Amino acid sequence: MFSRYICGMRIGLPRLEPLLGGSCRGWLLTLLLSAFMFQLLRSVGPRVFSMASETYTSGAHSAAFVTCPNDTVAKDLARGIVQRKLAACVNIVPSITSVYEWQGAIQEDNEVLLMIKTRSSKVSALTDYVRTNHPYEVAEVISLPIHQGNPPYLKWIADVVPE
């Protein structure tokens, strides 16, 4: 029996070492580690399960951006891109202002922005299509790899746009 004084009263408690096989510190460490791991698995577990059930290779898809002079050009390019399966989706963002240098002078124009979601392997073909069908002498086509996103959405892009 182990005696301890709490608030001036003597309380007899059994020694923990014999009950725990002589390793109270080890048991306490295990308890603390278990509590930490529980919290970690509670927050990370669903993401790990989601990633394991719906795999995605970082950079397999891209978001491309194209500026257009007006809605008509934007809609024509967007329809052609989707019909040719160069992208799964094209968002048309109206009324942006672009400030840029062209032929030595600062320009400011109202434009329309296309946000294009596609496979990274299709960016070259997408660029060729835009260059062929765009009215600008130098059409803007830039792309950024998609590293993360909603797995079902990324799967949908892969399903719609063939390799």
C-alpha positions in Angstrom: 0.0 0.0 0.0 1.2 3.5 -0.8 0.2 6.4 1.4 -0.3 9.9 0.2 -1.4 13.0 2.0 -4.0 15.1 0.2 -5.4 18.2 1.9 -4.0 17.0 5.2 -5.7 13.6 5.0 -3.8 10.4 4.7 -5.1 8.3 1.8 -3.9 4.8 1.1 -3.7 3.9 -2.6 -2.3 0.7 -4.1 1.1 1.0 -5.8 0.7 1.2 -9.5 4.0 -0.5 -10.5 2.8 -4.1 -9.6 -0.5 -3.5 -11.5 1.3 -2.3 -14.6 4.1 -4.7 -14.6 6.5 -2.3 -13.1 6.4 0.3 -15.8 4.2 3.2 -14.8 6.2 5.6 -17.1 5.8 3.2 -20.1 2.1 2.9 -19.5 1.7 6.7 -19.2 3.7 7.2 -22.4 1.5 4.7 -24.2 -1.6 6.5 -23.0 -0.4 9.9 -24.1 0.8 8.6 -27.5 -2.6 6.9 -28.0 -4.5 10.1 -27.3 -2.2 12.0 -29.7 -2.6 9.4 -32.4 -6.4 9.3 -32.0 -6.5 13.1 -32.7 -4.2 12.8 -35.6 -6.1 9.9 -37.2 -9.4 11.7 -36.6 -8.2 14.7 -38.6 -6.1 13.0 -41.2 -7.9 9.7 -41.6 -10.7 10.8 -43.8 -8.3 12.5 -46.2 -6.1 9.5 -46.3 -9.1 7.2 -47.0 -10.3 9.6 -49.7 -6.9 9.7 -51.4 -6.6 5.9 -51.2 -10.0 5.4 -52.7 -9.7 8.1 -55.4 -6.1 8.5 -56.5 -4.9 11.6 -58.3 -1.4 12.2 -59.7 -0.4 15.8 -59.0 -0.1 17.8 -62.2 -2.0 15.4 -64.4 -4.5 18.2 -65.0 -4.0 21.9 -65.8 -6.0 25.1 -65.6 -5.3 27.2 -68.7 -6.2 30.8 -69.2 -7.0 32.6 -72.5 -8.0 36.3 -72.9 -10.5 37.2 -75.7 -11.6 40.6 -77.1 -15.3 40.0 -76.6 -18.1 37.5 -75.6 -18.6 36.2 -79.1 -15.0 35.2 -79.6 -14.9 33.7 -76.0 -18.1 31.6 -76.6 -16.9 30.4 -80.0 -13.5 29.3 -78.6 -15.1 27.7 -75.5 -17.5 25.7 -77.6 -14.8 24.6 -80.0 -12.5 23.6 -77.2 -15.1 21.5 -75.4 -16.5 19.9 -78.6 -13.0 18.8 -79.6 -12.5 17.3 -76.1 -9.5 19.6 -75.5 -11.1 20.4 -72.1 -13.9 19.3 -69.9 -15.0 22.8 -68.9 -14.4 26.4 -69.9 -15.6 29.2 -67.6 -16.2 32.5 -69.3 -15.4 35.4 -67.0 -16.8 38.7 -68.5 -15.4 42.2 -68.2 -11.8 42.0 -67.0 -9.4 44.9 -67.6 -6.0 44.1 -69.0 -3.1 46.5 -68.8 -0.1 45.4 -70.8 2.8 46.7 -73.0 2.3 46.1 -76.8 4.7 47.4 -79.4 6.4 49.8 -77.0 3.2 51.4 -75.7 1.1 50.7 -72.5 -2.3 49.5 -73.5 -5.5 49.1 -71.4 -8.4 47.0 -72.8 -11.6 45.3 -71.6 -11.4 41.6 -72.3 -13.1 38.3 -71.5 -11.2 35.6 -69.7 -11.5 31.8 -70.4 -10.6 29.5 -67.5 -10.1 26.1 -69.0 -9.8 22.8 -67.1 -8.0 20.0 -69.0 -5.5 17.3 -68.9 -1.9 18.6 -68.9 -1.2 16.3 -71.9 -3.8 18.3 -73.9 -2.3 21.8 -73.3 -0.2 21.7 -76.5 -3.2 20.8 -78.7 -5.3 23.4 -76.8 -2.6 26.0 -77.6 -2.6 25.1 -81.3 -6.4 25.3 -81.5 -6.5 28.7 -79.8 -3.6 30.1 -81.9 -5.4 28.9 -85.1 -8.8 30.3 -84.1 -8.1 33.4 -82.1 -8.2 36.9 -83.7 -5.2 38.3 -81.7 -1.8 38.3 -83.4 -0.3 36.9 -80.2 -3.0 35.0 -78.2 -2.5 34.5 -74.5 -2.5 30.8 -73.6 -0.9 30.0 -70.2 -1.5 27.0 -68.0 -0.8 26.0 -64.5 -0.7 22.4 -63.2 -3.4 21.3 -60.8 -1.8 19.8 -57.7 -4.9 19.3 -55.6 -8.6 19.4 -55.9 -11.9 17.7 -55.3 -11.2 14.1 -56.3 -14.6 13.5 -58.0 -14.2 16.7 -60.1 -10.7 15.7 -61.1 -11.9 12.3 -62.1 -14.7 13.9 -64.1 -12.1 15.9 -66.1 -10.2 12.6 -66.8 -13.4 10.9 -67.9 -14.4 13.7 -70.3 -11.0 14.5 -71.8 -9.3 11.4 -73.4 -5.6 10.9 -73.1 
